[in-house]
């Protein structure tokens, strides 16, 4: 496939396998060894590069996705031997040890400071949370980030424009039959592609797909990337519901006022989903279509009564999310059909909303068990209405309407919730795996309920403190 893009200010024209990983293309084929590969699964951040000024994980991108983009690696930061201020700060503050993670750290810092030039230390720590370093305690790295003076940056002579001619490269395929990767820019073009290639695998963020391809869990004959279809992105508020394009990233959702206002339970789940890099690449539609029992957005969407909009060349249809997912990795999609959007009804005002999950670590962890809760509490402290949805304790998201109904009229207390926990633990259907035993998951599923009165009391106190 012919792939043209700008690399460190220079035009590049490649004849390369479309499905080759971008990290392999940049490092092995083009010789930019500052692009490191650590985990190969999007967890360490060592392979981060800048795509149009924002960090992306090159181990989770195909070569085809570089087409038409402005790509910057660590080699592209210095100008005529003068280090970029971020590079200087890392050296001066002793933030570099073995150096393996440093390119990704520096590029992530570039992205972060371009949007927040005067950050606080916790903000810098959060921004770098997707870049792992095994040598340091991160303190000197944070010192470096906070000491950067971007005013010292020397403007690049290229300034994003083509310089020194075009570099043409032919890359030999490492596979006998490299699969094509299509990049449609409209729904009309997508329907034509799916009709011509019914066996193609559709993807957007690629945060799961590239891992599955590498492990040979799947072996599709062709790939269709939805990243460039504008109609699949965005958030539109209607009087009674909110439409979210399936291609909307988790990062965009977290930045959207409508999500924080109407669906805090979803916003809470999004904050726990992967790293900032993963949230920038991953999409809501992708999290749904993966149909993982541990999918972080699924319990909030189910408890909110979300519907998925399924689209094809023949039109659209709607399904409740819990009817769309048939089991782990199984959905109601038919050939030629995609999830084009998600519709969430606006909940009534005053509902208490909360999401919490338990994993093996605080960040970037798959859920051992998770709970999304919506509660209406009367002025005298009694439960008027309750909705609960559990993740990672069954083949899909689990709800028990009869248990919810049995709580109506009871005081909102640990004692009331504790009374129904035996029924919850009896009816969840967890399995043993490498992350946790089924028995542990049962206990956690109930214990997450017990935390709700304390959680909501703390949240109300914080709100009251903020208005004094």
FIVEX-362023 format. One record per residue (C-alpha): residue number from 1; residue in three letters; chain; x, y, z. Coordinates in nm, 3 decimals. Each point is the difference from the previous one (the first is absolute). Last residue first. Layout:
BEGIN
{node NUM,'ala','A',{X,Y,Z}}
...
***
This chain:
BEGIN
{node 468,'unk','A',{-1.961,2.752,5.121}}
{node 467,'unk','A',{-0.087,-0.160,-0.333}}
{node 466,'unk','A',{0.300,-0.234,-0.027}}
{node 465,'unk','A',{-0.040,-0.123,0.357}}
{node 464,'unk','A',{-0.359,-0.098,-0.080}}
{node 463,'unk','A',{0.109,-0.195,-0.307}}
{node 462,'unk','A',{0.271,-0.179,0.197}}
{node 461,'unk','A',{-0.246,-0.088,0.276}}
{node 460,'unk','A',{-0.243,-0.137,-0.259}}
{node 459,'unk','A',{0.273,-0.218,-0.151}}
{node 458,'unk','A',{0.098,-0.137,0.342}}
{node 457,'unk','A',{-0.360,-0.089,0.086}}
{node 456,'unk','A',{-0.041,-0.162,-0.342}}
{node 455,'unk','A',{0.306,-0.219,0.046}}
{node 454,'unk','A',{-0.091,-0.099,0.356}}
{node 453,'unk','A',{-0.353,-0.103,-0.098}}
{node 452,'unk','A',{0.133,-0.185,-0.310}}
{node 451,'unk','A',{0.278,-0.205,0.158}}
{node 450,'unk','A',{-0.225,-0.293,0.089}}
{node 449,'unk','A',{-0.089,-0.048,-0.365}}
{node 448,'unk','A',{0.366,-0.048,-0.096}}
{node 447,'unk','A',{0.019,-0.264,0.272}}
{node 446,'unk','A',{-0.254,-0.216,-0.177}}
{node 445,'unk','A',{0.185,-0.026,-0.330}}
{node 444,'unk','A',{0.329,-0.029,0.192}}
{node 443,'unk','A',{-0.114,-0.314,0.181}}
{node 442,'unk','A',{-0.116,-0.164,-0.321}}
{node 441,'unk','A',{0.324,0.095,-0.178}}
{node 440,'unk','A',{0.204,-0.162,0.276}}
{node 439,'unk','A',{-0.201,-0.320,-0.035}}
{node 438,'unk','A',{0.052,-0.008,-0.377}}
{node 437,'unk','A',{0.375,0.025,0.046}}
{node 436,'unk','A',{0.199,0.296,-0.122}}
{node 435,'unk','A',{0.233,0.129,-0.271}}
{node 434,'unk','A',{0.125,-0.324,-0.152}}
{node 433,'unk','A',{-0.355,-0.128,-0.045}}
{node 432,'unk','A',{-0.278,-0.154,0.207}}
{node 431,'unk','A',{-0.348,0.079,-0.123}}
{node 430,'unk','A',{-0.274,0.235,0.115}}
{node 429,'unk','A',{-0.373,-0.073,-0.021}}
{node 428,'unk','A',{-0.188,0.246,0.219}}
{node 427,'unk','A',{-0.319,-0.147,0.143}}
{node 426,'unk','A',{0.107,-0.131,0.341}}
{node 425,'unk','A',{0.215,0.302,0.078}}
{node 424,'unk','A',{-0.289,0.234,-0.079}}
{node 423,'unk','A',{-0.244,-0.200,0.213}}
{node 422,'unk','A',{0.242,0.004,0.294}}
{node 421,'unk','A',{0.045,0.377,-0.052}}
{node 420,'unk','A',{-0.368,0.083,0.046}}
{node 419,'unk','A',{0.003,0.058,0.378}}
{node 418,'unk','A',{0.339,0.175,-0.014}}
{node 417,'unk','A',{-0.157,0.277,-0.207}}
{node 416,'unk','A',{-0.257,0.080,0.267}}
{node 415,'unk','A',{0.258,-0.023,0.281}}
{node 414,'unk','A',{0.251,0.216,-0.185}}
{node 413,'unk','A',{-0.260,0.273,-0.013}}
{node 412,'unk','A',{-0.242,0.173,-0.234}}
{node 411,'unk','A',{-0.307,-0.075,0.208}}
{node 410,'unk','A',{-0.241,-0.242,-0.168}}
{node 409,'unk','A',{-0.296,0.117,-0.206}}
{node 408,'unk','A',{0.112,-0.166,-0.321}}
{node 407,'unk','A',{0.280,-0.252,0.065}}
{node 406,'unk','A',{-0.199,-0.301,-0.124}}
{node 405,'unk','A',{-0.038,0.166,-0.340}}
{node 404,'unk','A',{0.377,-0.009,-0.060}}
{node 403,'unk','A',{0.012,-0.368,0.096}}
{node 402,'unk','A',{-0.284,-0.069,-0.245}}
{node 401,'unk','A',{0.174,0.200,-0.272}}
{node 400,'unk','A',{0.322,-0.209,0.017}}
{node 399,'unk','A',{0.255,0.140,-0.244}}
{node 398,'unk','A',{0.309,-0.168,-0.141}}
{node 397,'unk','A',{0.238,0.128,-0.269}}
{node 396,'unk','A',{0.130,-0.291,-0.205}}
{node 395,'unk','A',{0.134,-0.352,0.041}}
{node 394,'unk','A',{0.003,0.051,0.377}}
{node 393,'unk','A',{0.182,0.178,0.281}}
{node 392,'unk','A',{0.207,0.237,-0.214}}
{node 391,'unk','A',{-0.260,0.278,0.010}}
{node 390,'unk','A',{-0.293,0.060,0.232}}
{node 389,'unk','A',{-0.299,0.225,-0.066}}
{node 388,'unk','A',{-0.215,0.149,0.275}}
{node 387,'unk','A',{-0.320,0.204,-0.016}}
{node 386,'unk','A',{-0.183,0.129,0.306}}
{node 385,'unk','A',{-0.316,0.202,0.056}}
{node 384,'unk','A',{-0.161,0.166,0.301}}
{node 383,'unk','A',{0.267,-0.093,0.254}}
{node 382,'unk','A',{-0.069,0.175,0.329}}
{node 381,'unk','A',{0.190,0.295,0.150}}
{node 380,'unk','A',{-0.288,0.221,0.118}}
{node 379,'unk','A',{0.035,0.225,-0.307}}
{node 378,'unk','A',{-0.040,-0.307,-0.225}}
{node 377,'unk','A',{0.300,-0.165,-0.167}}
{node 376,'unk','A',{0.008,-0.086,-0.371}}
{node 375,'unk','A',{0.292,-0.232,-0.076}}
{node 374,'unk','A',{0.205,-0.081,-0.309}}
{node 373,'unk','A',{0.286,-0.247,0.041}}
{node 372,'unk','A',{0.280,-0.134,-0.219}}
{node 371,'unk','A',{0.201,-0.284,0.151}}
{node 370,'unk','A',{0.328,-0.162,-0.096}}
{node 369,'unk','A',{0.176,-0.330,0.062}}
{node 368,'unk','A',{0.349,-0.129,-0.077}}
{node 367,'unk','A',{0.015,0.298,-0.234}}
{node 366,'unk','A',{0.287,0.028,-0.242}}
{node 365,'unk','A',{0.277,0.221,0.133}}
{node 364,'unk','A',{0.161,0.311,-0.146}}
{node 363,'unk','A',{0.014,0.167,0.342}}
{node 362,'unk','A',{-0.043,-0.098,0.364}}
{node 361,'unk','A',{0.122,-0.358,-0.030}}
{node 360,'unk','A',{-0.152,-0.350,0.002}}
{node 359,'unk','A',{-0.341,0.140,-0.076}}
{node 358,'unk','A',{-0.313,0.106,0.189}}
{node 357,'unk','A',{-0.250,0.222,-0.172}}
{node 356,'unk','A',{-0.219,0.290,0.098}}
{node 355,'unk','A',{-0.274,0.194,-0.167}}
{node 354,'unk','A',{-0.245,0.238,0.171}}
{node 353,'unk','A',{-0.314,0.197,-0.077}}
{node 352,'unk','A',{-0.243,0.152,0.250}}
{node 351,'unk','A',{-0.313,0.116,-0.178}}
{node 350,'unk','A',{-0.100,0.360,0.063}}
{node 349,'unk','A',{-0.122,0.077,-0.349}}
{node 348,'unk','A',{-0.163,-0.274,-0.202}}
{node 347,'unk','A',{0.232,-0.184,-0.235}}
{node 346,'unk','A',{0.061,0.124,-0.355}}
{node 345,'unk','A',{-0.049,-0.287,-0.239}}
{node 344,'unk','A',{0.323,-0.131,-0.154}}
{node 343,'unk','A',{0.035,-0.059,-0.375}}
{node 342,'unk','A',{0.313,-0.169,-0.133}}
{node 341,'unk','A',{0.120,0.037,-0.354}}
{node 340,'unk','A',{0.114,-0.160,-0.324}}
{node 339,'unk','A',{0.033,-0.360,0.114}}
{node 338,'unk','A',{0.083,-0.177,-0.325}}
{node 337,'unk','A',{-0.182,-0.221,-0.251}}
{node 336,'unk','A',{0.119,-0.170,-0.319}}
{node 335,'unk','A',{-0.026,-0.346,0.149}}
{node 334,'unk','A',{-0.238,-0.010,0.302}}
{node 333,'unk','A',{0.069,0.156,0.339}}
{node 332,'unk','A',{-0.195,-0.152,0.290}}
{node 331,'unk','A',{0.311,-0.040,0.214}}
{node 330,'unk','A',{0.243,-0.265,0.122}}
{node 329,'unk','A',{0.346,0.069,0.145}}
{node 328,'unk','A',{-0.104,-0.131,0.341}}
{node 327,'unk','A',{-0.376,-0.049,-0.016}}
{node 326,'unk','A',{-0.306,0.111,-0.197}}
{node 325,'unk','A',{0.056,0.375,0.013}}
{node 324,'unk','A',{-0.266,0.193,-0.194}}
{node 323,'unk','A',{-0.281,-0.089,0.240}}
{node 322,'unk','A',{0.182,0.159,0.295}}
{node 321,'unk','A',{0.070,0.304,-0.216}}
{node 320,'unk','A',{-0.363,0.051,-0.094}}
{node 319,'unk','A',{-0.025,-0.023,-0.376}}
{node 318,'unk','A',{-0.058,0.261,-0.267}}
{node 317,'unk','A',{-0.017,-0.035,-0.378}}
{node 316,'unk','A',{0.155,0.176,-0.296}}
{node 315,'unk','A',{-0.011,-0.007,-0.378}}
{node 314,'unk','A',{0.075,-0.241,-0.284}}
{node 313,'unk','A',{0.363,0.101,-0.050}}
{node 312,'unk','A',{0.055,-0.088,0.362}}
{node 311,'unk','A',{-0.057,0.158,0.339}}
{node 310,'unk','A',{-0.057,-0.124,0.354}}
{node 309,'unk','A',{-0.091,0.262,0.261}}
{node 308,'unk','A',{0.072,-0.126,0.350}}
{node 307,'unk','A',{-0.239,0.067,0.286}}
{node 306,'unk','A',{0.084,0.118,0.350}}
{node 305,'unk','A',{-0.218,-0.075,0.303}}
{node 304,'unk','A',{0.218,0.192,0.248}}
{node 303,'unk','A',{0.078,-0.322,0.191}}
{node 302,'unk','A',{0.108,-0.160,-0.327}}
{node 301,'unk','A',{0.226,0.291,-0.097}}
{node 300,'unk','A',{0.159,0.013,0.345}}
{node 299,'unk','A',{0.058,-0.379,0.002}}
{node 298,'unk','A',{0.148,0.003,-0.356}}
{node 297,'unk','A',{0.250,0.284,0.024}}
{node 296,'unk','A',{0.266,-0.200,0.185}}
{node 295,'unk','A',{0.001,-0.307,-0.223}}
{node 294,'unk','A',{0.076,-0.292,0.234}}
{node 293,'unk','A',{-0.263,-0.234,-0.150}}
{node 292,'unk','A',{0.159,0.085,-0.337}}
{node 291,'unk','A',{-0.242,0.082,-0.279}}
{node 290,'unk','A',{0.273,0.129,-0.233}}
{node 289,'unk','A',{-0.287,0.180,-0.175}}
{node 288,'unk','A',{-0.066,0.219,0.305}}
{node 287,'unk','A',{0.356,0.111,0.066}}
{node 286,'unk','A',{0.043,0.066,-0.371}}
{node 285,'unk','A',{-0.312,0.214,-0.014}}
{node 284,'unk','A',{0.125,0.210,0.291}}
{node 283,'unk','A',{0.330,0.059,-0.172}}
{node 282,'unk','A',{0.362,-0.071,0.089}}
{node 281,'unk','A',{0.282,0.224,-0.125}}
{node 280,'unk','A',{0.010,0.290,0.246}}
{node 279,'unk','A',{-0.125,-0.221,0.285}}
{node 278,'unk','A',{0.281,-0.245,-0.073}}
{node 277,'unk','A',{0.264,0.275,0.013}}
{node 276,'unk','A',{-0.151,0.148,0.319}}
{node 275,'unk','A',{0.028,-0.348,0.155}}
{node 274,'unk','A',{-0.257,-0.278,0.023}}
{node 273,'unk','A',{-0.362,0.056,0.098}}
{node 272,'unk','A',{-0.027,0.124,0.359}}
{node 271,'unk','A',{-0.093,0.357,-0.097}}
{node 270,'unk','A',{-0.254,-0.137,-0.248}}
{node 269,'unk','A',{-0.187,-0.176,0.280}}
{node 268,'unk','A',{-0.043,0.321,0.199}}
{node 267,'unk','A',{-0.120,0.182,-0.312}}
{node 266,'unk','A',{-0.260,-0.272,-0.058}}
{node 265,'unk','A',{-0.139,0.032,0.354}}
{node 264,'unk','A',{0.013,0.378,-0.041}}
{node 263,'unk','A',{-0.258,-0.030,-0.280}}
{node 262,'unk','A',{-0.204,0.318,-0.036}}
{node 261,'unk','A',{0.240,0.281,0.090}}
{node 260,'unk','A',{0.338,-0.167,-0.046}}
{node 259,'unk','A',{-0.107,-0.147,-0.335}}
{node 258,'unk','A',{-0.157,0.325,-0.121}}
{node 257,'unk','A',{0.312,0.202,0.090}}
{node 256,'unk','A',{0.215,-0.205,-0.243}}
{node 255,'unk','A',{0.369,-0.035,0.096}}
{node 254,'unk','A',{-0.042,-0.352,0.135}}
{node 253,'unk','A',{-0.184,-0.098,-0.317}}
{node 252,'unk','A',{0.278,0.136,-0.220}}
{node 251,'unk','A',{0.256,-0.204,0.194}}
{node 250,'unk','A',{-0.208,-0.317,-0.035}}
{node 249,'unk','A',{0.004,0.051,-0.375}}
{node 248,'unk','A',{-0.308,0.061,-0.211}}
{node 247,'unk','A',{-0.014,-0.256,-0.282}}
{node 246,'unk','A',{-0.337,-0.137,0.114}}
{node 245,'unk','A',{-0.154,0.344,-0.029}}
{node 244,'unk','A',{-0.180,0.100,0.317}}
{node 243,'unk','A',{-0.366,0.100,-0.002}}
{node 242,'unk','A',{-0.144,0.151,0.318}}
{node 241,'unk','A',{-0.362,-0.042,0.103}}
{node 240,'unk','A',{-0.317,0.180,0.106}}
{node 239,'unk','A',{0.033,0.350,-0.144}}
{node 238,'unk','A',{0.285,-0.090,-0.239}}
{node 237,'unk','A',{0.373,0.039,0.064}}
{node 236,'unk','A',{0.238,-0.093,-0.280}}
{node 235,'unk','A',{0.346,-0.145,0.070}}
{node 234,'unk','A',{0.249,-0.055,-0.280}}
{node 233,'unk','A',{0.161,-0.262,-0.219}}
{node 232,'unk','A',{-0.133,-0.256,-0.248}}
{node 231,'unk','A',{-0.096,0.259,-0.261}}
{node 230,'unk','A',{0.364,0.115,-0.013}}
{node 229,'unk','A',{0.115,-0.324,-0.164}}
{node 228,'unk','A',{0.380,0.005,0.018}}
{node 227,'unk','A',{0.051,-0.241,0.289}}
{node 226,'unk','A',{-0.223,-0.275,-0.144}}
{node 225,'unk','A',{0.281,-0.239,-0.098}}
{node 224,'unk','A',{-0.093,-0.295,-0.222}}
{node 223,'unk','A',{0.226,-0.303,0.023}}
{node 222,'unk','A',{0.034,-0.291,-0.243}}
{node 221,'unk','A',{0.040,-0.379,0.003}}
{node 220,'unk','A',{-0.058,-0.022,0.374}}
{node 219,'unk','A',{0.236,-0.210,0.214}}
{node 218,'unk','A',{-0.112,0.011,0.363}}
{node 217,'unk','A',{0.171,-0.121,0.317}}
{node 216,'unk','A',{0.320,0.019,-0.202}}
{node 215,'unk','A',{0.182,0.152,0.300}}
{node 214,'unk','A',{0.100,0.297,-0.218}}
{node 213,'unk','A',{-0.346,0.030,-0.150}}
{node 212,'unk','A',{-0.165,-0.013,0.341}}
{node 211,'unk','A',{0.224,0.275,0.138}}
{node 210,'unk','A',{-0.066,0.217,-0.305}}
{node 209,'unk','A',{-0.375,-0.051,0.038}}
{node 208,'unk','A',{-0.028,0.087,0.368}}
{node 207,'unk','A',{0.114,0.362,-0.003}}
{node 206,'unk','A',{-0.091,0.034,-0.368}}
{node 205,'unk','A',{-0.178,0.332,0.049}}
{node 204,'unk','A',{-0.243,-0.063,-0.287}}
{node 203,'unk','A',{-0.045,-0.351,-0.132}}
{node 202,'unk','A',{-0.189,-0.197,-0.267}}
{node 201,'unk','A',{0.122,-0.348,-0.091}}
{node 200,'unk','A',{-0.045,-0.083,-0.368}}
{node 199,'unk','A',{-0.174,-0.322,-0.114}}
{node 198,'unk','A',{-0.279,0.187,-0.181}}
{node 197,'unk','A',{0.259,0.171,-0.221}}
{node 196,'unk','A',{-0.184,0.149,-0.303}}
{node 195,'unk','A',{-0.320,0.071,0.194}}
{node 194,'unk','A',{0.201,0.121,0.298}}
{node 193,'unk','A',{0.197,0.234,-0.224}}
{node 192,'unk','A',{-0.310,0.144,-0.165}}
{node 191,'unk','A',{-0.164,0.057,0.337}}
{node 190,'unk','A',{0.313,0.177,0.126}}
{node 189,'unk','A',{0.019,0.235,-0.300}}
{node 188,'unk','A',{-0.356,0.112,0.069}}
{node 187,'unk','A',{0.079,0.037,0.369}}
{node 186,'unk','A',{0.278,0.243,-0.084}}
{node 185,'unk','A',{0.379,0.025,0.026}}
{node 184,'unk','A',{0.086,-0.365,-0.064}}
{node 183,'unk','A',{0.343,-0.118,0.118}}
{node 182,'unk','A',{0.055,-0.354,-0.130}}
{node 181,'unk','A',{0.272,-0.232,0.128}}
{node 180,'unk','A',{0.105,-0.283,-0.232}}
{node 179,'unk','A',{0.132,-0.326,0.145}}
{node 178,'unk','A',{0.361,-0.098,-0.053}}
{node 177,'unk','A',{0.029,-0.337,-0.174}}
{node 176,'unk','A',{0.337,-0.162,0.061}}
{node 175,'unk','A',{0.064,0.215,0.306}}
{node 174,'unk','A',{0.315,0.194,0.082}}
{node 173,'unk','A',{-0.066,0.223,-0.299}}
{node 172,'unk','A',{0.299,0.178,-0.143}}
{node 171,'unk','A',{-0.001,0.374,0.052}}
{node 170,'unk','A',{0.071,0.226,-0.296}}
{node 169,'unk','A',{0.112,0.349,0.093}}
{node 168,'unk','A',{-0.028,0.342,-0.163}}
{node 167,'unk','A',{0.120,0.306,0.191}}
{node 166,'unk','A',{-0.147,0.320,-0.137}}
{node 165,'unk','A',{0.198,0.319,-0.023}}
{node 164,'unk','A',{0.204,0.177,0.264}}
{node 163,'unk','A',{-0.299,0.141,0.184}}
{node 162,'unk','A',{-0.382,-0.041,-0.014}}
{node 161,'unk','A',{-0.175,0.229,0.244}}
{node 160,'unk','A',{-0.065,-0.067,0.366}}
{node 159,'unk','A',{0.204,0.299,0.110}}
{node 158,'unk','A',{0.285,-0.124,-0.222}}
{node 157,'unk','A',{0.254,0.241,0.140}}
{node 156,'unk','A',{-0.105,-0.100,0.348}}
{node 155,'unk','A',{-0.061,0.289,0.234}}
{node 154,'unk','A',{0.249,-0.005,0.291}}
{node 153,'unk','A',{-0.182,-0.063,0.328}}
{node 152,'unk','A',{0.106,0.229,0.283}}
{node 151,'unk','A',{-0.354,0.130,0.050}}
{node 150,'unk','A',{-0.096,-0.360,0.086}}
{node 149,'unk','A',{0.156,0.037,0.342}}
{node 148,'unk','A',{0.003,-0.345,0.152}}
{node 147,'unk','A',{0.049,-0.023,0.379}}
{node 146,'unk','A',{-0.328,-0.176,0.079}}
{node 145,'unk','A',{0.073,-0.284,-0.242}}
{node 144,'unk','A',{0.353,-0.046,0.136}}
{node 143,'unk','A',{-0.114,-0.016,0.362}}
{node 142,'unk','A',{-0.261,-0.255,-0.108}}
{node 141,'unk','A',{0.273,-0.216,-0.150}}
{node 140,'unk','A',{0.211,0.050,0.311}}
{node 139,'unk','A',{-0.289,-0.128,0.213}}
{node 138,'unk','A',{-0.083,-0.296,-0.226}}
{node 137,'unk','A',{0.137,-0.253,0.251}}
{node 136,'unk','A',{0.263,-0.096,-0.251}}
{node 135,'unk','A',{0.133,-0.303,-0.187}}
{node 134,'unk','A',{-0.312,-0.196,-0.102}}
{node 133,'unk','A',{-0.170,0.288,-0.182}}
{node 132,'unk','A',{-0.354,-0.035,-0.133}}
{node 131,'unk','A',{-0.170,0.256,-0.222}}
{node 130,'unk','A',{-0.380,-0.014,0.025}}
{node 129,'unk','A',{-0.008,0.199,0.324}}
{node 128,'unk','A',{0.190,0.286,-0.162}}
{node 127,'unk','A',{-0.302,0.233,-0.028}}
{node 126,'unk','A',{-0.116,-0.095,0.350}}
{node 125,'unk','A',{0.339,0.081,0.150}}
{node 124,'unk','A',{0.007,0.334,-0.181}}
{node 123,'unk','A',{-0.344,0.088,0.134}}
{node 122,'unk','A',{0.103,-0.102,0.352}}
{node 121,'unk','A',{0.308,0.229,-0.027}}
{node 120,'unk','A',{-0.191,0.309,-0.109}}
{node 119,'unk','A',{0.020,0.111,-0.360}}
{node 118,'unk','A',{0.101,0.328,-0.161}}
{node 117,'unk','A',{0.018,-0.075,-0.375}}
{node 116,'unk','A',{-0.314,-0.217,-0.004}}
{node 115,'unk','A',{-0.095,-0.084,-0.359}}
{node 114,'unk','A',{0.344,0.013,-0.160}}
{node 113,'unk','A',{0.140,-0.113,0.334}}
{node 112,'unk','A',{-0.179,-0.336,-0.024}}
{node 111,'unk','A',{0.098,-0.076,-0.359}}
{node 110,'unk','A',{0.365,0.082,0.059}}
{node 109,'unk','A',{-0.003,-0.195,0.327}}
{node 108,'unk','A',{-0.133,-0.304,-0.185}}
{node 107,'unk','A',{0.284,0.043,-0.250}}
{node 106,'unk','A',{0.253,0.017,0.283}}
{node 105,'unk','A',{-0.135,-0.303,0.184}}
{node 104,'unk','A',{-0.014,-0.206,-0.320}}
{node 103,'unk','A',{0.360,0.085,-0.079}}
{node 102,'unk','A',{0.109,-0.062,0.363}}
{node 101,'unk','A',{-0.136,-0.352,0.053}}
{node 100,'unk','A',{0.319,-0.174,-0.110}}
{node 99,'unk','A',{0.234,0.264,0.139}}
{node 98,'unk','A',{0.180,-0.221,0.254}}
{node 97,'unk','A',{-0.001,0.297,0.237}}
{node 96,'unk','A',{-0.146,0.328,-0.120}}
{node 95,'unk','A',{-0.186,0.237,0.235}}
{node 94,'unk','A',{0.321,0.150,0.136}}
{node 93,'unk','A',{-0.152,0.347,0.021}}
{node 92,'unk','A',{0.234,0.153,-0.258}}
{node 91,'unk','A',{-0.040,-0.283,-0.248}}
{node 90,'unk','A',{-0.381,-0.013,0.012}}
{node 89,'unk','A',{-0.014,0.380,-0.014}}
{node 88,'unk','A',{0.223,0.012,-0.308}}
{node 87,'unk','A',{-0.222,-0.248,-0.186}}
{node 86,'unk','A',{-0.309,0.204,0.087}}
{node 85,'unk','A',{0.175,0.321,-0.108}}
{node 84,'unk','A',{0.071,-0.155,-0.345}}
{node 83,'unk','A',{0.366,-0.075,-0.051}}
{node 82,'unk','A',{0.209,0.208,-0.236}}
{node 81,'unk','A',{0.207,-0.212,-0.240}}
{node 80,'unk','A',{-0.137,0.170,-0.310}}
{node 79,'unk','A',{-0.357,-0.044,0.128}}
{node 78,'unk','A',{-0.091,-0.259,0.263}}
{node 77,'unk','A',{-0.351,-0.144,0.008}}
{node 76,'unk','A',{-0.013,-0.226,-0.307}}
{node 75,'unk','A',{0.205,-0.288,0.137}}
{node 74,'unk','A',{-0.254,-0.044,0.280}}
{node 73,'unk','A',{-0.259,-0.094,-0.262}}
{node 72,'unk','A',{-0.243,0.232,-0.177}}
{node 71,'unk','A',{-0.267,-0.104,-0.250}}
{node 70,'unk','A',{-0.216,0.238,-0.204}}
{node 69,'unk','A',{-0.275,-0.214,-0.153}}
{node 68,'unk','A',{-0.108,-0.061,-0.359}}
{node 67,'unk','A',{0.044,-0.377,0.028}}
{node 66,'unk','A',{0.116,-0.101,0.347}}
{node 65,'unk','A',{-0.308,-0.220,0.036}}
{node 64,'unk','A',{0.129,-0.227,-0.277}}
{node 63,'unk','A',{0.298,-0.098,0.213}}
{node 62,'unk','A',{-0.237,-0.152,0.252}}
{node 61,'unk','A',{-0.033,0.145,0.346}}
{node 60,'unk','A',{0.003,-0.159,0.346}}
{node 59,'unk','A',{0.379,-0.033,0.035}}
{node 58,'unk','A',{0.024,0.364,-0.110}}
{node 57,'unk','A',{-0.173,0.123,0.315}}
{node 56,'unk','A',{-0.128,0.348,-0.080}}
{node 55,'unk','A',{0.103,0.332,0.147}}
{node 54,'unk','A',{-0.155,0.315,-0.141}}
{node 53,'unk','A',{0.179,0.256,-0.219}}
{node 52,'unk','A',{-0.131,-0.118,-0.336}}
{node 51,'unk','A',{0.102,-0.353,0.097}}
{node 50,'unk','A',{0.269,0.018,0.267}}
{node 49,'unk','A',{0.173,-0.326,0.086}}
{node 48,'unk','A',{-0.040,-0.237,0.294}}
{node 47,'unk','A',{0.180,-0.335,-0.021}}
{node 46,'unk','A',{0.116,0.002,0.363}}
{node 45,'unk','A',{-0.355,0.066,0.127}}
{node 44,'unk','A',{-0.005,-0.306,0.228}}
{node 43,'unk','A',{-0.354,-0.145,-0.027}}
{node 42,'unk','A',{-0.084,0.010,-0.372}}
{node 41,'unk','A',{0.041,-0.372,-0.065}}
{node 40,'unk','A',{0.346,-0.029,-0.157}}
{node 39,'unk','A',{0.145,0.003,0.352}}
{node 38,'unk','A',{0.325,0.186,-0.055}}
{node 37,'unk','A',{0.055,0.114,-0.355}}
{node 36,'unk','A',{0.218,0.304,-0.050}}
{node 35,'unk','A',{-0.019,0.278,-0.259}}
{node 34,'unk','A',{0.337,0.171,0.052}}
{node 33,'unk','A',{0.124,-0.259,-0.247}}
{node 32,'unk','A',{-0.117,0.200,-0.300}}
{node 31,'unk','A',{0.153,-0.235,-0.256}}
{node 30,'unk','A',{-0.265,0.017,-0.273}}
{node 29,'unk','A',{-0.074,-0.371,-0.021}}
{node 28,'unk','A',{0.065,-0.118,0.354}}
{node 27,'unk','A',{-0.103,0.299,0.208}}
{node 26,'unk','A',{-0.262,0.189,-0.200}}
{node 25,'unk','A',{-0.152,-0.297,-0.183}}
{node 24,'unk','A',{0.014,-0.226,0.304}}
{node 23,'unk','A',{-0.170,0.257,0.223}}
{node 22,'unk','A',{-0.259,0.071,-0.271}}
{node 21,'unk','A',{-0.106,-0.364,-0.002}}
{node 20,'unk','A',{-0.004,-0.154,-0.345}}
{node 19,'unk','A',{-0.357,-0.030,-0.126}}
{node 18,'unk','A',{0.047,0.218,-0.308}}
{node 17,'unk','A',{0.307,-0.188,-0.114}}
{node 16,'unk','A',{0.243,0.263,-0.131}}
{node 15,'unk','A',{0.076,0.211,-0.306}}
{node 14,'unk','A',{0.093,0.316,0.179}}
{node 13,'unk','A',{0.006,0.368,-0.085}}
{node 12,'unk','A',{0.141,0.226,0.269}}
{node 11,'unk','A',{-0.020,0.378,0.017}}
{node 10,'unk','A',{0.231,0.157,0.255}}
{node 9,'unk','A',{-0.097,0.203,0.306}}
{node 8,'unk','A',{0.074,-0.275,0.251}}
{node 7,'unk','A',{-0.191,-0.251,-0.212}}
{node 6,'unk','A',{-0.263,0.136,-0.236}}
{node 5,'unk','A',{-0.229,-0.255,-0.161}}
{node 4,'unk','A',{-0.042,-0.208,-0.315}}
{node 3,'unk','A',{-0.089,-0.370,-0.004}}
{node 2,'unk','A',{-0.014,-0.199,-0.325}}
{node 1,'unk','A',{-0.123,-0.351,0.079}}
***
